[in-house]
């Protein structure tokens, strides 16, 4: 019998790291991929080589309204199989084939026995970078915040 809760946690975990890899800056991800990881990428079997395409982005008014087509976005996707048999996939914004390949490599490595080391070497720094970017954006937005106040008039 399958443990549905564990399976759901695993899917959510993978969804989280794939999103983090897709949002990562390509140069930062390249810097974090070690030479051993790069060797695995070169030995991998391509199930789908990195290819550039477009996807339709949909939106909703207020986040809850009827969906509408917002426009197209360029993406690069790929899939690979490591010698261990682990399959990694990636879909990243833009035309950077190397970014997609490295994201798919890390996805595959995170499914193997060395996942903890890859998580510490790649995902932790990327998560810290993303948190710093978000904090910086929030600080810039807070600097423009306007406090409105109401004066009570004596006429009432």
N, C-alpha and C positions, 0 to 999 in steps of 0.2 A: 504494500500500500504506500502511495506517495505522501510525503509530508508537504501539504499545500502551503503551509506557512513558511517553511524553509525555502521552498521553491519561489514564492513571492518575494521573500527577502533577497534571494540571489538575483532575481530579475531586476528588482529595484536597485540593488547594488551595481549591477552591470549598466543599467540605464544611467545611473549617476556618474560612473567613471567614463562612460562613452560621451556623455554631455560635457564633462570636464575636459576630455581630450579634444573634442570638437571646438570648444571655446578657447582652448589654449593658444597662445601666440606661437606660430610655427617655428620661429627661431628659438624660443625657449624650450619647446618640446624637443627640437633637434639637439639642443645642448644637453638635455637630460638623458637622452638615449645613449647608453654606453656602447663601447666597441663590441662587447659580447652580444648585446641586443642587436646591433647592426649586422653582425655576422649571421645571426638567426634570420634576419630579414632577407639577407642575400641568399640564404639556403632555402627559403620558404617557397612553396608552390603557390602560384597565383591562381585563385579561383576566378577572380575578376580583377584584371589589372586596373590601376587608377584611371578613371575616365571622368571627363568633365561633362556636366549636363545642367539642366535647369529643373527646378521644382516650383510649383505654384504655392505661394504663401497665402494662407487664408487668415482672415481677421474677423472679429466680432465687435460690434459697437458696444462699448461699455463692458466687454468681456463676457456678456451673456446674451447678446442679441443674435439675430440671424447671421450665419456665416456669409462672408462675401470674399471674392477673390481680390486680394490686395495687389498682387503682382508676382513676377517671377524672380527667383534668386538663383545665382550660379552656385553649384555644388560639385564636389569631387567625391567619388565613392570608390571603394575597392573591397576586396575580400581575399584573404590568404590562408594557407594551411601551413603550420610549422611542422618540422620533422617529428615532433611529439604527437601530432595529430590534432592539436588545438586549432580551432578556426577563429580568426579575428576579422572583424568587419569594421568599416569606418565610413562616415559621411561627414564631410567638413564644408564649411562655407568657402566659396572662392574657387580658384583654379590651381591651388598648390597640391600637386600630385605627391610630393614628398611628405607633406603634412598628413595626407590621408594614409599613405603607406605606413608612416611611423605610428599613427593612431591605431591602425589595424594591428600592427605588431604588438603594441602594448596591450590592446584588448586580448589578443591571443595569449600573451605571457601571463596576464592576470587570471587566466583560467587554468594555469598549470601549478606544479608544486612550488615554484619560486614566487608565487603571487605576493607574499608578504614583503619580500625584498624589492619587488617592482613597485609595490604600493608605496614603500618608504622612499625609494629612489626617484620615482616619477610623479605619482599622484599627490603625495604630501606637498612637495614644492609647488606644483601647479595649483593646488587648492589654496596654499598660502598666497601665491601671486594673485589669484582671483579675489580672495578676501581683501587683500590690500587695494586692488583696483576698485572694488565696490565701496570700501571705506573712503577712498579718495573721492570717488564720485559723490558719495553721500555728504562728505564734508564740503565739497564745492556747492552742492545744492543747498545745504544748510546755511551757507554764507549769504545766499540770496533770499533767505526767508524773510518775509515781512510780517510783523506782528500787528494785527489790527485790534483796536480796542474801542469800546463804546463808552461815550460819556453819558452819564445820566443827566437828563435835563430836568429842571425843576417844574416843568409845566404839567406833569402828570400827577 
